[in-house]
Amino acid sequence: MIKQRGLYSIIFILFSLVGYYVHTGVFVSLANQAPFSLQGVYLYHGVFSFLLFIIFLALLNNKKFKDQLGFLYLGSVALKIIGFCLIFYKPIFKAASFTNKESVNLLIPIALFLILEVFFISKLLNKKTPLKNDR
């Protein structure tokens, strides 16, 4: 079980790094200048998603939360959006307007990490594990 969690963590981190460097390489090769920090956007989504994964790993063995994890995930997505808007308020909402390229560059990390979260959390939720509070 610990091996599998370590493997999930390594895959998660590698996917995040590869996504960032590929996106940055393409973004820079097109000579775009965005009003937001692409590194900051990836860092926010990566840290939030990884912490969410760790929290779900911890809650998975608790009978009280096991049946509610899907609803907790939906709430965490809303929390993630609110946090993103608060942290990146100035560069995103104060900008006059975004070009289509800038909008796509902002949505790529969101989509990548949403797919990553859904994949890992669905793997966790579909796994049958003995619960600590079942006794």
N, C-alpha and C positions, 0 to 999 in steps of 0.2 A: 504494500500500500504506500509506504514512504517512497519507494523507488518510483512508483507511478506519479506521485505528487511532484517529485523532483523533476521527472521527465516533462510533466505538464508545465512546470515553471520554466524549464530550459526552452521548451518549444515556444512558450509565450514570449519570453524575452528575445529569442532569435527572430521570431516573426515580427516583433515590434521594431527591432533594429534594421532588419532587411527592408521592411516597409518604409522606414524613415529614409534610409540611404538611397533606395531606388527612387522614391518620390523626390528627394532632394536633388538627385542626379538629373532627373528629367526636368524638374522645375528650374534648376540653374542652367541647364543646357538651352532652355527656351528663353533665357535672359529675362525672367520676370522679376519684378520687385513688388512684393506684397506688403500691405500696411500692417501685417501681423507677423509674428515670429513663428515660422513653421516648426522650428525646434521646440518652442514653447507649447504649441498645440499638440505635438506628438508626445511631449513629456507629460502634459496634463492627462491626456487620454491613456497613455501607457501606465502611469502611476495609479490613476483611478481604477482602471480595469484590473490591474494586478492586485490592488488592495481588495477590490470586490471579489476576485477569485479566492484570495486568502481567507476573507471573511466567510465566504460560502463553504470553503473547506472546513472551517471551524464549526459552522452551524449545521453542517450535514449530519453530524453524529448526535445532534440534540433532537429528541423526539418532539419537543415543544415547537421547534422551528422547521422541522423536516417537511411538514405538509404545507408550510407557508412560504417556502423559498421562492416559488414562482412569483408570488405577489410581492415579495421583498425585492426581487429583481426588477419588476416593473417600477416600483418606487425608486429604486436606485438609478434607473435610467432618467427619471424625472430629476432626481437630485444631481445627477451628472450634468444635465443640460443647464440647470440653474447655476451650478458652480462654474460651468464654462462661461456662461453669460456674465457672471459677476467678475471673474478673473480677466476675461478678455473684452470687457465692456468698452473700454476706450478705443482700442484698435479696430474693433468690429462695428460697433454701433455709432461711433463718432465719425467714421469715415464717410466721405460724401457719397460714394457708391462703389460697388465692386464690379470689376469686369467679370465676364463669364469665367475666364481662366482663374481668377482669384477665388471666385465662389467654388469652383470645382476643387481647387487646391485646399480649400477649407473643409470641404465635405469628404475628401478622400480619407483623411485620418479618422473621421467620425465613422465612416462606413467600415473601414478596416477593423477598428477596435470593437465596433458593434458586432460584426461577424465573429470576431475572435471570442468575445464575451459569450455570445449565444452558443457557440460551439462548445466551449469548455463548461459552461454552466449546464447545458443540456446533457453533456457527458456525466457530470456530477449528479444531476437529478435522476438520470436513468439508471444509475448504479445502485444496486441493492447492497446496503451496508448494515451491519448490526448496530443498533442504537444503544447508546450508553444508558439512557433512561428507561429502557424496556423492562427492567427487572421487576 
